[in-house]
């Protein structure tokens, strides 16, 4: 996109106390005279890393790193200027950086706020804005939201990559990023680089703000900039606080699990080595696995027909052994493939969860992990987390190794864990306006039990509800609970856009039902579909291919029955892609045309733009259609979560009681509270979540009740 700017201003280096006093007077006057103007801010740190890997990298230690150099940039009159300052003058500018009237803007502001806090400055006392969030809001589909990329594309500002600062290191060798200090560079280089960051951030943020102000998200004239100020700006602050607080880990409990999982991994590795006749096989080697499964038998391979090929490289396309292929091999009854899949899964559990939690909690003096929350982690608006991924810990029922048991409350405190009950279903009821779904929810019925009763005339709702609560269920009740679980899988599959093939592997289907659906097929359709199945997976036997065909037809039958109970849900799912397509050429909000995308919106008006909604390729178009529906449901769930987090964090009574938000996992919030205040805090938290936009303000047309538990360990909440 790019625009032409005046020449970039020359960098200015503040070396002396007198120069610092002069800049402080100038900046203070700027805030007083132009309080709505942005002030660009950036820090350069010692680039301290964690002493161990998380995944494949050693992340930056933003919990302990401090400011080495720092920069400001703002406009005086019609002239932009940029300054680089030393660490020694950082505290001197506390009055400016903590001024509640200052509009500080930084790129990835949470990071700058962390290192500033470590250096004695609380940036959150100012009106700190994260320009990275603005960039995501302007174009959530963009691949690279980094400052250097956005500044170049939006403002024509071409910045120097950090690594390019170092032609060679102090020993004359080719430099490696983050292994050579800024202190080793000529000061002119540092001043130019550092102050350019603040300047580019300022100019790009100003440009982004103008774009967001021009985007209307409703008929009343509300702009996307208004949405940012009302929601996302404050979410950044809350996430930063959650990162600082961290979550306490029972390190000893985790360490006790390591010998057990190590033995299981070793047993599988021994079996795999024996069965393939290769004691030194490396299951992480794609070359070795490709040779094992697809190599000629005379060379020790199995001689299987490749399922798909890689894109190529120096050796050209090769048989793929990616996760999908390994799953197909295991599904096809190849036992060694199943063992390799299981072994890989165990190794991932060990490295992703166990050792990472142990390493991080052992490193930090408080015995806690301090995840990095990504505010725009998903295009739907949901959060994500890294170092570690605290939002991806195995859920109850899937937590075979008890990972959530390791998350504990501090001594003298409790965990307060609360989540909305069936929130996605309630959002679907609200968005679709389905009378049956709304009525069941308002009547206080369990929606999945209600669905079973409506789909099966010989089943009564009260019978299913009682079976669900039975401590010692009889055979009939066990059967009904399974039916409820299957219908739950169908319901969630439907609202997440899953088709019959996906749903068919997530629900129980009897052999009789499979055979019934196969018998209903005419010979021509049966043979055509069987041929397609065998072509798609040449390792499938005819028997297994027929089972898949039958299962998918049973699943489709259940989907159709689900839509017969909730017809407006089906109408909603058909209507949304059409409205998204229509919005590409018709904008009722008065935004500029033409557009390259159609859009849908969440409850708060946040946009999800879909460029492929009318794509000529059926696969691309179908994916965009499913994403359109899913973005409304999951995106609205994210809206509710963010709004509830803000209410909880800003509630003075909860603050006085010592409630501290620690983690957010989609529809679940994890808090810590002094043990003696837990019972007092619980109803206040419940009210904040059930009315996330304010007391008495009903977010949806149906209630959103909260299940709330006071526990010692996260695992006890379910």
C-alpha positions as CSV (number, residue, x, y, z in Angstrom):
1,X,0.0,0.0,0.0
2,X,2.7,2.5,1.0
3,X,2.7,6.3,1.0
4,X,5.3,8.9,0.5
5,X,6.7,10.6,3.6
6,X,8.9,13.6,4.1
7,X,12.6,12.7,4.7
8,X,13.1,10.7,7.9
9,X,14.4,13.1,10.6
10,X,18.0,12.8,11.7
11,X,18.5,10.9,15.0
12,X,19.4,12.8,18.1
13,X,21.4,11.3,20.9
14,X,20.8,12.5,24.5
15,X,24.1,12.1,26.3
16,X,24.2,14.7,29.0
17,X,22.0,15.6,32.0
18,X,21.4,19.0,30.5
19,X,20.2,17.5,27.2
20,X,17.9,15.1,29.1
21,X,16.4,18.0,31.0
22,X,15.8,19.9,27.8
23,X,14.0,16.9,26.1
24,X,11.9,16.2,29.2
25,X,10.7,19.9,29.2
26,X,9.9,19.6,25.5
27,X,8.1,16.2,25.9
28,X,6.1,17.5,29.0
29,X,5.0,20.5,27.1
30,X,4.0,18.3,24.2
31,X,1.7,16.3,26.5
32,X,0.2,19.4,27.9
33,X,-0.4,21.1,24.6
34,X,-1.3,18.1,22.4
35,X,-2.5,15.4,24.8
36,X,-4.2,13.4,21.9
37,X,-1.0,13.1,19.9
38,X,0.9,9.8,20.0
39,X,4.4,9.6,21.4
40,X,6.5,6.8,20.0
41,X,8.3,4.7,22.5
42,X,10.7,1.8,22.2
43,X,13.3,0.0,24.3
44,X,16.5,-1.8,23.4
45,X,17.5,-4.4,26.0
46,X,20.4,-6.7,27.0
47,X,18.6,-9.4,24.9
48,X,18.8,-11.8,27.9
49,X,17.5,-15.3,27.0
50,X,16.2,-18.2,29.1
51,X,19.1,-20.7,29.6
52,X,17.1,-23.6,28.1
53,X,14.9,-24.2,25.1
54,X,11.2,-24.0,25.0
55,X,10.3,-25.9,21.8
56,X,13.1,-25.2,19.4
57,X,14.3,-21.8,20.7
58,X,15.6,-20.1,23.8
59,X,13.0,-17.3,24.3
60,X,13.8,-13.8,25.5
61,X,13.7,-13.5,29.3
62,X,11.3,-10.5,29.4
63,X,10.6,-11.1,33.1
64,X,14.1,-10.2,34.1
65,X,15.7,-8.2,31.2
66,X,16.2,-4.5,31.6
67,X,16.5,-1.4,29.4
68,X,19.9,-0.8,27.8
69,X,18.9,2.1,25.4
70,X,15.5,3.6,24.8
71,X,13.9,6.0,22.4
72,X,11.2,8.6,22.0
73,X,9.6,10.2,18.9
74,X,7.0,12.8,18.5
75,X,5.9,15.8,16.5
76,X,6.8,19.3,17.4
77,X,4.7,21.7,15.3
78,X,4.9,20.2,11.8
79,X,8.2,18.5,12.4
80,X,8.8,14.9,13.5
81,X,11.9,14.2,15.7
82,X,13.4,11.1,17.2
83,X,15.8,10.6,20.1
84,X,17.8,7.8,21.6
85,X,18.6,7.9,25.3
86,X,20.8,5.9,27.6
87,X,19.7,3.7,30.5
88,X,20.9,6.2,33.0
89,X,18.2,8.7,32.0
90,X,15.3,6.3,32.1
91,X,14.2,6.9,35.7
92,X,14.6,10.6,35.1
93,X,11.7,10.5,32.6
94,X,9.3,8.6,35.0
95,X,7.1,11.7,35.2
96,X,6.6,11.6,31.4
97,X,6.4,7.8,30.9
98,X,3.9,7.5,33.8
99,X,1.9,10.6,32.9
100,X,-1.8,9.6,32.7
101,X,-2.3,12.2,29.9
102,X,0.5,10.8,27.7
103,X,-0.5,8.7,24.7
104,X,2.5,6.4,24.5
105,X,2.5,4.0,21.6
106,X,4.8,1.0,21.3
107,X,5.0,-2.1,19.0
108,X,4.3,-5.2,21.1
109,X,3.8,-2.9,24.1
110,X,3.6,-5.7,26.7
111,X,7.3,-6.5,26.1
112,X,8.3,-2.8,26.5
113,X,6.1,-2.6,29.6
114,X,7.8,-5.7,31.1
115,X,11.4,-4.5,30.6
116,X,10.4,-1.0,31.7
117,X,8.8,-2.4,34.9
118,X,12.0,-4.4,35.5
119,X,13.8,-1.0,35.2
120,X,11.5,0.8,37.6
121,X,8.9,2.4,35.3
122,X,5.2,1.5,35.2
123,X,4.1,2.4,31.6
124,X,0.5,1.5,32.4
125,X,0.0,4.7,34.3
126,X,0.1,6.4,30.9
127,X,-2.3,5.7,28.1
128,X,-0.2,3.0,26.6
129,X,-1.3,1.7,23.2
130,X,0.0,-1.4,21.5
131,X,0.3,-0.7,17.8
132,X,0.8,-4.4,17.1
133,X,-2.9,-4.9,18.1
134,X,-3.9,-2.0,15.7
135,X,-2.0,-3.8,12.8
136,X,-3.9,-7.1,13.5
137,X,-7.2,-5.2,13.6
138,X,-6.5,-3.5,10.3
139,X,-5.6,-6.7,8.6
140,X,-6.1,-10.0,10.5
141,X,-5.2,-12.0,7.4
142,X,-1.7,-10.5,7.0
143,X,1.1,-13.0,7.4
144,X,3.7,-10.7,9.0
145,X,2.5,-8.1,11.6
146,X,6.0,-7.1,12.6
147,X,6.9,-3.4,12.8
148,X,9.5,-3.6,10.0
149,X,7.1,-5.3,7.6
150,X,4.1,-3.0,8.4
151,X,6.2,0.2,8.4
152,X,7.5,-0.7,4.9
153,X,4.2,-1.7,3.4
154,X,2.0,1.0,5.0
155,X,4.4,4.0,5.3
156,X,7.3,3.3,3.0
157,X,9.7,3.2,5.9
158,X,12.5,0.7,5.3
159,X,14.1,-0.3,8.6
160,X,17.4,-2.1,9.3
161,X,17.0,-5.6,10.6
162,X,18.6,-6.2,14.0
163,X,21.0,-8.8,12.6
164,X,22.1,-6.5,9.9
165,X,23.6,-4.1,12.5
166,X,26.4,-6.6,13.0
167,X,28.6,-7.2,10.0
168,X,31.0,-9.1,12.2
169,X,31.3,-9.6,16.0
170,X,34.1,-8.3,18.2
171,X,36.2,-11.3,17.2
172,X,35.9,-10.6,13.5
173,X,33.5,-13.5,12.9
174,X,30.1,-13.4,11.2
175,X,27.7,-12.2,13.9
176,X,24.8,-14.1,15.2
177,X,21.6,-12.3,16.2
178,X,21.4,-11.6,19.9
179,X,24.9,-13.0,20.5
180,X,26.6,-9.6,20.0
181,X,25.7,-6.7,22.2
182,X,24.6,-3.3,21.1
183,X,27.4,-2.1,23.3
184,X,29.8,-3.5,20.8
185,X,28.6,-1.2,18.1
186,X,29.6,2.4,17.2
187,X,27.1,4.6,19.1
188,X,26.0,6.3,15.9
189,X,24.6,3.0,14.7
190,X,22.8,2.3,17.9
191,X,21.3,5.8,18.0
192,X,20.0,5.6,14.4
193,X,18.6,2.1,14.8
194,X,17.0,2.6,18.2
195,X,15.4,6.0,17.5
196,X,14.2,4.8,14.1
197,X,12.2,2.1,15.9
198,X,10.3,4.7,17.9
199,X,9.8,6.9,14.9
200,X,8.6,4.1,12.6
201,X,6.2,2.9,15.4
202,X,4.8,6.4,15.8
203,X,4.2,7.0,12.1
204,X,2.8,3.5,11.4
205,X,0.5,3.7,14.5
206,X,-0.8,7.1,13.3
207,X,-1.5,5.7,9.8
208,X,-3.3,2.6,11.3
209,X,-5.3,4.8,13.6
210,X,-6.5,6.8,10.6
211,X,-7.5,3.6,8.8
212,X,-9.4,2.3,11.9
213,X,-11.2,5.6,12.3
214,X,-12.4,5.3,8.7
215,X,-13.9,1.8,9.2
216,X,-17.5,1.9,10.5
217,X,-18.7,-1.2,12.3
218,X,-22.4,-0.4,12.8
219,X,-25.0,2.0,11.4
220,X,-24.7,4.4,14.3
221,X,-21.2,5.5,13.1
222,X,-19.1,3.5,15.7
223,X,-15.7,3.1,14.2
224,X,-13.1,0.3,14.6
225,X,-11.0,2.8,16.5
226,X,-13.9,3.2,19.0
227,X,-13.9,-0.6,19.4
228,X,-10.2,-0.6,20.1
229,X,-10.5,2.1,22.8
230,X,-13.5,0.3,24.4
231,X,-12.1,-3.2,24.4
232,X,-8.7,-4.2,23.1
233,X,-6.6,-1.4,24.6
234,X,-7.5,-2.4,28.1
235,X,-7.2,-6.1,27.4
236,X,-3.5,-5.6,26.7
237,X,-3.1,-4.2,30.2
238,X,-4.9,-7.2,31.8
239,X,-2.8,-9.7,29.8
240,X,0.4,-8.0,31.0
241,X,-0.7,-8.3,34.6
242,X,-1.5,-12.0,34.1
243,X,1.9,-12.5,32.7
244,X,3.6,-10.9,35.6
245,X,1.6,-12.9,38.1
246,X,2.2,-16.3,36.5
247,X,0.8,-19.7,37.7
248,X,2.3,-21.7,40.5
249,X,3.6,-25.2,39.5
250,X,4.1,-28.2,41.8
251,X,7.5,-29.1,40.4
252,X,7.9,-32.2,42.5
253,X,4.6,-33.6,41.2
254,X,5.7,-33.1,37.7
255,X,9.1,-34.7,38.3
256,X,7.5,-37.8,39.7
257,X,5.8,-38.4,36.4
258,X,9.0,-38.3,34.3
259,X,10.2,-41.9,35.1
260,X,6.8,-43.3,34.3
261,X,6.5,-41.7,30.9
262,X,10.2,-42.4,30.2
263,X,9.6,-46.1,30.7
264,X,6.6,-46.1,28.5
265,X,8.5,-44.3,25.7
266,X,11.5,-46.7,26.1
267,X,9.1,-49.7,25.9
268,X,7.6,-48.4,22.7
269,X,11.0,-47.6,21.2
270,X,12.2,-51.1,21.9
271,X,9.1,-52.7,20.3
272,X,9.4,-50.4,17.3
273,X,13.1,-51.2,16.9
274,X,12.5,-54.9,17.2
275,X,9.5,-55.0,14.8
276,X,11.3,-53.0,12.1
277,X,14.6,-54.7,12.6
278,X,16.5,-51.5,13.1
279,X,17.8,-50.9,16.6
280,X,19.1,-47.4,15.7
281,X,15.9,-46.1,14.0
282,X,15.3,-42.4,14.6
283,X,11.6,-41.7,14.7
284,X,12.2,-38.0,14.1
285,X,14.0,-38.8,10.8
286,X,11.6,-38.4,7.9
287,X,14.1,-40.1,5.6
288,X,14.3,-43.2,7.8
289,X,10.5,-43.5,8.2
290,X,9.9,-43.0,4.5
291,X,12.4,-45.8,3.8
292,X,10.8,-48.0,6.4
293,X,7.2,-47.7,5.1
294,X,7.7,-47.0,1.4
295,X,11.1,-48.4,0.6
296,X,11.6,-51.6,-1.4
297,X,11.3,-54.8,0.5
298,X,14.7,-55.9,-0.7
299,X,16.1,-52.8,1.1
300,X,14.3,-53.6,4.3
301,X,11.2,-51.5,3.6
302,X,7.6,-52.5,3.6
303,X,7.0,-51.6,0.0
304,X,3.8,-49.6,0.7
305,X,2.4,-47.3,-2.0
306,X,3.1,-43.6,-0.9
307,X,0.0,-41.8,0.3
308,X,1.2,-38.4,-0.7
309,X,4.5,-36.8,-1.7
310,X,6.5,-33.9,-0.3
311,X,6.9,-30.7,-2.3
312,X,10.5,-31.6,-3.0
313,X,13.9,-30.3,-2.4
314,X,17.4,-31.3,-3.5
315,X,16.3,-34.9,-3.9
316,X,13.0,-34.0,-5.5
317,X,9.5,-35.0,-4.2
318,X,9.7,-37.8,-1.6
319,X,7.1,-40.0,0.1
320,X,5.6,-37.9,2.9
321,X,5.5,-39.2,6.5
322,X,3.9,-36.2,8.1
323,X,1.3,-36.4,10.9
324,X,-1.6,-37.0,8.5
325,X,0.2,-39.8,6.7
326,X,1.2,-41.5,9.9
327,X,-2.4,-41.3,11.1
328,X,-3.6,-42.9,7.8
329,X,-1.0,-45.7,8.2
330,X,-2.1,-46.3,11.8
331,X,-5.8,-46.2,10.8
332,X,-5.0,-48.7,8.1
333,X,-4.0,-51.3,10.7
334,X,-0.2,-51.0,10.4
335,X,0.7,-51.7,14.0
336,X,4.2,-50.3,13.9
337,X,2.8,-47.0,12.6
338,X,0.3,-46.9,15.4
339,X,3.2,-47.4,17.9
340,X,5.2,-44.6,16.3
341,X,2.3,-42.3,16.5
342,X,1.8,-43.1,20.2
343,X,5.5,-42.8,20.9
344,X,5.6,-39.4,19.2
345,X,2.6,-38.3,21.2
346,X,4.3,-39.3,24.5
347,X,7.5,-37.5,23.6
348,X,5.5,-34.4,22.8
349,X,3.7,-34.6,26.1
350,X,7.0,-35.0,27.9
351,X,8.8,-32.1,26.2
352,X,5.8,-29.7,25.6
353,X,4.3,-30.0,29.0
354,X,6.3,-31.8,31.7
355,X,10.0,-30.7,31.1
356,X,8.9,-27.2,30.0
357,X,6.8,-26.7,33.1
358,X,9.7,-28.0,35.3
359,X,12.3,-25.8,33.6
360,X,10.3,-22.6,33.6
361,X,9.0,-23.0,37.2
362,X,12.5,-23.9,38.4
363,X,14.1,-21.0,36.7
364,X,11.9,-18.3,38.1
365,X,12.4,-17.6,41.8
366,X,8.6,-17.6,42.5
367,X,8.2,-21.1,41.3
368,X,5.7,-20.0,38.6
369,X,5.4,-20.1,34.9
370,X,4.9,-16.7,33.2
371,X,3.2,-17.4,29.8
372,X,3.3,-14.8,27.0
373,X,-0.3,-14.2,26.0
374,X,-0.9,-13.3,22.4
375,X,-3.9,-10.9,22.3
376,X,-4.5,-11.6,18.6
377,X,-3.5,-15.2,18.7
378,X,-6.3,-16.4,16.4
379,X,-8.2,-14.6,13.6
380,X,-11.4,-15.3,15.5
381,X,-10.2,-13.0,18.3
382,X,-9.3,-15.8,20.7
383,X,-6.1,-15.6,22.7
384,X,-3.1,-17.8,22.4
385,X,-0.1,-18.3,24.7
386,X,3.6,-19.3,24.4
387,X,6.4,-20.0,26.8
388,X,4.6,-22.2,27.6
389,X,1.2,-22.6,25.9
390,X,-0.8,-22.4,29.1
391,X,-4.0,-22.4,27.0
392,X,-3.3,-25.8,25.5
393,X,-2.9,-27.9,28.6
394,X,-4.8,-31.2,28.2
395,X,-8.5,-30.8,29.2
396,X,-10.1,-32.9,31.9
397,X,-11.0,-36.3,30.5
398,X,-8.0,-36.0,28.1
399,X,-5.4,-35.3,30.8
400,X,-4.0,-38.9,31.0
401,X,-0.8,-37.7,32.6
402,X,-2.4,-35.3,35.1
403,X,-0.7,-32.2,33.7
404,X,-3.3,-29.9,35.2
405,X,-2.6,-31.4,38.6
406,X,0.7,-29.5,38.6
407,X,-1.1,-26.1,38.5
408,X,-1.6,-25.2,42.2
409,X,-2.5,-22.3,44.4
410,X,0.1,-20.5,46.5
411,X,0.2,-21.5,50.1
412,X,-2.7,-19.8,52.0
413,X,-4.6,-19.3,48.7
414,X,-7.1,-21.0,46.5
415,X,-7.7,-21.2,42.8
416,X,-11.0,-19.9,41.7
417,X,-11.9,-21.6,38.4
418,X,-15.0,-20.5,36.5
419,X,-16.4,-21.2,33.1
420,X,-19.6,-20.7,31.2
421,X,-21.8,-23.6,30.7
422,X,-22.2,-24.6,27.0
423,X,-21.4,-21.0,25.9
424,X,-21.0,-21.8,22.2
425,X,-24.4,-23.4,22.1
426,X,-25.9,-20.4,23.9
427,X,-24.3,-18.0,21.4
428,X,-25.6,-20.2,18.5
429,X,-29.1,-19.9,20.0
430,X,-28.8,-16.1,20.2
431,X,-27.3,-15.6,16.8
432,X,-29.6,-18.1,15.0
433,X,-32.8,-17.2,16.9
434,X,-33.8,-20.9,17.0
435,X,-36.9,-21.1,19.1
436,X,-36.4,-24.7,20.1
437,X,-32.9,-24.0,21.3
438,X,-33.8,-20.8,23.0
439,X,-36.8,-22.4,24.7
440,X,-34.8,-25.3,26.0
441,X,-32.1,-23.0,27.5
442,X,-34.6,-20.6,29.1
443,X,-36.4,-23.6,30.6
444,X,-33.1,-24.5,32.3
445,X,-32.8,-27.8,30.4
446,X,-29.5,-29.5,29.6
447,X,-29.3,-28.8,25.9
448,X,-27.6,-32.1,24.9
449,X,-30.2,-34.2,26.9
450,X,-32.9,-32.2,25.3
451,X,-31.5,-32.9,21.8
452,X,-31.4,-36.7,22.5
453,X,-35.0,-36.6,23.6
454,X,-36.1,-34.6,20.5
455,X,-34.2,-36.8,18.1
456,X,-35.4,-40.1,19.6
457,X,-39.2,-40.4,20.1
458,X,-38.8,-43.3,22.5
459,X,-36.6,-41.3,24.9
460,X,-37.8,-38.9,27.5
461,X,-35.8,-35.8,28.5
462,X,-36.1,-36.4,32.3
463,X,-34.8,-39.9,31.7
464,X,-31.7,-38.7,30.0
465,X,-31.1,-35.9,32.5
466,X,-31.4,-38.5,35.4
467,X,-29.0,-40.8,33.6
468,X,-26.4,-38.1,33.4
469,X,-26.6,-37.5,37.1
470,X,-26.7,-41.2,38.2
471,X,-23.8,-42.2,40.5
472,X,-24.3,-45.9,39.7
473,X,-26.0,-46.0,36.3
474,X,-27.9,-49.1,35.1
475,X,-27.5,-50.5,31.6
476,X,-30.3,-48.2,30.2
477,X,-28.7,-45.1,31.8
478,X,-25.3,-46.0,30.4
479,X,-26.8,-46.3,27.0
480,X,-28.6,-42.9,27.4
481,X,-25.4,-41.2,28.6
482,X,-23.6,-42.5,25.5
483,X,-26.4,-41.2,23.3
484,X,-26.1,-37.8,25.0
485,X,-22.3,-37.8,24.5
486,X,-22.7,-38.6,20.8
487,X,-25.3,-35.9,20.3
488,X,-23.0,-33.5,22.1
489,X,-20.3,-34.4,19.6
490,X,-22.7,-33.8,16.7
491,X,-23.9,-30.5,18.1
492,X,-20.4,-29.1,18.7
493,X,-19.2,-30.5,15.4
494,X,-22.1,-28.8,13.6
495,X,-21.4,-25.3,15.1
496,X,-17.7,-25.6,14.4
497,X,-18.3,-26.5,10.7
498,X,-17.3,-30.1,10.9
499,X,-18.8,-32.4,8.3
500,X,-19.9,-36.1,8.5
501,X,-16.3,-37.5,7.9
502,X,-15.0,-35.6,10.9
503,X,-18.0,-36.2,13.2
504,X,-18.1,-39.9,12.3
505,X,-14.8,-40.6,14.1
506,X,-15.8,-38.7,17.2
507,X,-19.0,-40.6,18.0
508,X,-20.0,-44.2,18.8
509,X,-21.7,-46.0,15.9
510,X,-23.0,-49.5,16.0
511,X,-22.2,-52.2,13.5
512,X,-25.9,-52.6,12.8
513,X,-26.3,-48.9,11.9
514,X,-23.3,-49.1,9.6
515,X,-24.7,-52.1,7.8
516,X,-28.1,-50.4,7.6
517,X,-26.7,-47.4,5.8
518,X,-24.6,-49.5,3.4
519,X,-27.7,-51.6,2.5
520,X,-29.6,-48.4,1.6
521,X,-27.0,-47.4,-1.0
522,X,-27.6,-48.4,-4.7
523,X,-24.9,-50.4,-6.4
524,X,-23.7,-47.6,-8.6
525,X,-23.2,-45.1,-5.7
526,X,-21.7,-47.8,-3.5
527,X,-19.0,-48.8,-6.1
528,X,-18.2,-45.2,-7.0
529,X,-17.7,-44.1,-3.4
530,X,-15.7,-47.3,-2.5
531,X,-13.4,-46.7,-5.5
532,X,-12.8,-43.1,-4.3
533,X,-12.0,-44.2,-0.7
534,X,-9.5,-46.8,-1.9
535,X,-7.9,-44.3,-4.3
536,X,-7.6,-41.7,-1.5
537,X,-6.0,-44.2,0.8
538,X,-4.5,-47.1,-1.1
539,X,-3.6,-48.8,2.2
540,X,-7.3,-49.3,3.2
541,X,-8.8,-52.7,2.8
542,X,-12.2,-52.9,1.1
543,X,-13.8,-53.8,4.5
544,X,-12.4,-50.8,6.3
545,X,-13.3,-48.5,3.4
546,X,-16.9,-49.8,3.6
547,X,-17.0,-49.2,7.3
548,X,-15.9,-45.6,6.8
549,X,-18.6,-45.2,4.2
550,X,-21.3,-46.5,6.6
551,X,-20.0,-44.5,9.5
552,X,-20.1,-41.2,7.5
553,X,-23.7,-41.9,6.4
554,X,-24.8,-42.6,9.9
555,X,-23.1,-39.3,11.0
556,X,-24.8,-37.4,8.2
557,X,-28.1,-38.9,9.3
558,X,-27.5,-37.6,12.9
559,X,-26.6,-34.2,11.5
560,X,-29.8,-34.1,9.5
561,X,-31.8,-35.1,12.6
562,X,-30.0,-32.4,14.6
563,X,-31.1,-29.8,12.1
564,X,-34.6,-31.1,12.1
565,X,-34.7,-30.3,15.9
566,X,-33.1,-26.9,15.4
567,X,-34.1,-25.7,11.9
568,X,-33.0,-22.1,12.4
569,X,-29.5,-23.2,13.2
570,X,-29.3,-24.8,9.7
571,X,-30.8,-21.6,8.2
572,X,-28.2,-19.5,10.1
573,X,-25.3,-21.7,8.8
574,X,-26.6,-21.4,5.3
575,X,-27.4,-17.7,5.5
576,X,-24.1,-16.4,7.0
577,X,-21.8,-17.3,4.0
578,X,-24.3,-15.7,1.6
579,X,-24.4,-12.5,3.7
580,X,-20.6,-12.6,3.8
581,X,-20.5,-12.8,0.0
582,X,-23.1,-10.0,-0.3
583,X,-21.1,-7.8,2.0
584,X,-18.2,-7.8,-0.5
585,X,-20.2,-5.6,-2.8
586,X,-22.6,-3.9,-0.5
587,X,-21.5,-2.1,2.7
588,X,-24.3,-0.8,4.8
589,X,-21.9,1.0,7.1
590,X,-20.6,3.4,4.4
591,X,-17.0,2.0,4.3
592,X,-15.0,2.6,1.1
593,X,-15.5,0.2,-1.9
594,X,-14.5,-1.9,-3.7
595,X,-13.3,-4.5,-1.2
596,X,-11.3,-7.7,-1.7
597,X,-13.2,-9.4,1.0
598,X,-16.6,-10.2,2.5
599,X,-16.9,-9.9,6.3
600,X,-18.8,-11.2,9.3
601,X,-18.9,-9.6,12.8
602,X,-18.9,-10.8,16.4
603,X,-21.2,-9.6,19.1
604,X,-19.1,-6.5,19.8
605,X,-18.7,-5.6,16.1
606,X,-15.2,-7.0,15.6
607,X,-14.6,-7.8,12.0
608,X,-13.5,-11.1,10.4
609,X,-12.7,-10.6,6.8
610,X,-12.7,-13.5,4.3
611,X,-11.0,-13.1,1.0
612,X,-12.0,-16.6,-0.3
613,X,-15.7,-16.4,0.4
614,X,-16.5,-16.4,-3.3
615,X,-13.3,-18.2,-4.5
616,X,-13.6,-20.2,-7.7
617,X,-12.0,-23.2,-6.0
618,X,-14.6,-25.2,-4.1
619,X,-12.2,-26.3,-1.4
620,X,-11.1,-22.7,-0.6
621,X,-14.6,-21.4,-0.8
622,X,-15.9,-24.1,1.5
623,X,-13.2,-23.4,4.1
624,X,-14.1,-19.7,4.1
625,X,-17.8,-20.5,4.5
626,X,-17.1,-22.7,7.5
627,X,-14.8,-20.0,8.9
628,X,-17.5,-17.3,8.5
629,X,-19.9,-19.2,10.8
630,X,-17.2,-20.3,13.2
631,X,-15.8,-16.7,13.5
632,X,-19.2,-15.5,14.7
633,X,-19.5,-18.2,17.4
634,X,-15.9,-18.4,18.6
635,X,-15.4,-14.7,18.1
636,X,-18.4,-13.8,20.2
637,X,-17.1,-16.3,22.9
638,X,-13.8,-14.4,22.8
639,X,-15.8,-11.1,23.2
640,X,-17.5,-12.4,26.3
641,X,-14.2,-13.7,27.8
642,X,-12.4,-10.4,27.2
643,X,-15.3,-8.3,28.6
644,X,-15.5,-10.5,31.7
645,X,-11.8,-10.3,32.3
646,X,-12.0,-6.5,32.2
647,X,-14.9,-6.4,34.7
648,X,-13.1,-8.8,37.1
649,X,-9.8,-7.0,36.8
650,X,-11.4,-3.5,37.3
651,X,-13.8,-4.5,40.1
652,X,-12.6,-2.7,43.2
653,X,-14.2,-5.2,45.6
654,X,-12.5,-8.1,43.9
655,X,-9.2,-6.2,44.0
656,X,-9.7,-5.6,47.7
657,X,-10.4,-9.3,48.3
658,X,-7.1,-10.1,46.5
659,X,-8.6,-11.8,43.4
660,X,-5.9,-12.1,40.7
661,X,-6.6,-13.3,37.1
662,X,-3.9,-15.9,36.1
663,X,-5.1,-17.7,33.0
664,X,-7.8,-17.7,30.4
665,X,-8.7,-20.8,28.3
666,X,-11.5,-19.9,25.9
667,X,-14.6,-20.1,28.1
668,X,-12.6,-20.7,31.4
669,X,-11.0,-18.2,33.7
670,X,-8.4,-19.2,36.4
671,X,-7.9,-16.9,39.3
672,X,-6.0,-17.0,42.6
673,X,-7.5,-15.6,45.9
674,X,-6.6,-15.7,49.6
675,X,-8.3,-18.7,51.1
676,X,-10.2,-16.7,53.6
677,X,-11.8,-14.5,50.8
678,X,-12.6,-17.2,48.3
679,X,-16.3,-17.7,49.3
680,X,-16.8,-13.9,49.4
681,X,-15.2,-13.4,45.9
682,X,-17.1,-16.3,44.2
683,X,-20.5,-14.6,43.7
684,X,-18.9,-11.4,42.6
685,X,-16.9,-13.2,39.9
686,X,-20.0,-15.1,38.9
687,X,-21.9,-11.9,38.4
688,X,-19.1,-10.4,36.4
689,X,-19.0,-13.4,34.0
690,X,-22.8,-13.8,33.7
691,X,-23.1,-10.0,32.8
692,X,-19.7,-9.3,31.2
693,X,-20.8,-5.9,29.7
694,X,-22.2,-4.6,33.0
695,X,-24.7,-5.4,35.8
696,X,-28.1,-5.9,34.4
697,X,-26.9,-6.0,30.8
698,X,-27.8,-9.3,29.2
699,X,-25.1,-10.2,26.6
700,X,-27.3,-12.7,24.8
701,X,-31.0,-13.4,24.6
702,X,-30.4,-16.4,26.8
703,X,-28.7,-16.7,30.2
704,X,-25.0,-17.6,30.3
705,X,-24.7,-19.3,33.7
706,X,-21.2,-20.0,35.2
707,X,-19.9,-23.1,36.8
708,X,-17.5,-22.0,39.5
709,X,-15.2,-24.1,41.7
710,X,-12.8,-23.2,44.6
711,X,-9.9,-25.7,44.5
712,X,-6.3,-26.3,45.4
713,X,-5.3,-27.7,42.0
714,X,-6.6,-26.8,38.5
715,X,-7.4,-30.4,37.8
716,X,-10.0,-30.4,40.6
717,X,-12.2,-27.9,38.9
718,X,-13.8,-30.4,36.6
